[in-house]
């Protein structure tokens, strides 16, 4: 008899244990979904912001190297091709740490924060009356989509024109600007035109 009563009491206790209803489970799922919608974009924004800061830091190193190259060579005429600009132990590479050096195809040894190579392009103006030492070096990152397609690209351009060196950026939330650089846009071919001391730059996408 005692065993039967003990079993009956155990059964009652087991039946009294609370459980989750379907409605409660659905409420929890909805709350988790809302939290996901609120916080994930913020995390993604913070991550992209940190990556943009990383690109800025690397571009600053590239800019300093380009400025030093232009200053010591009075322009770009001695380094107006990738072969001469990115020669091993010379050109722009002599001013860069090993991890930030470029090969003769214009690719950097170090990847950008989206794990794609930084690249560079060298352009010189054409036409009559153009100073042969004038030109620009552009450093590029494809950004979040890892493609140089004119959307979301990051660009640092350093220009030499008649003894003056100027730099500007494009694509950042806060860009470096220069009165000597009128704009940086994408195109099917890289080019620079200089009119009245103002350079208009196009990088190859």
Secondary structure, 3 states (H helix, E strand, C coil): CHHHHHHHHHHHHHHHCCCCCHHHHHHHHHHHHHHHHHHHHHHHHHHHHHHHHHHHHHHHHHHHHHHHHHHHHCCCHHHCCHHHHCCCCCHHHHHCCHHHCECCCCEEEEECCCCCEEEEEEECCCCCCCCCCCEEEEEEECHHHCCCCCCCCEEEEEEEECCEEEEEEECCCCCCCCCCEEEEEEECCCEEEEECCEEEEEEEC
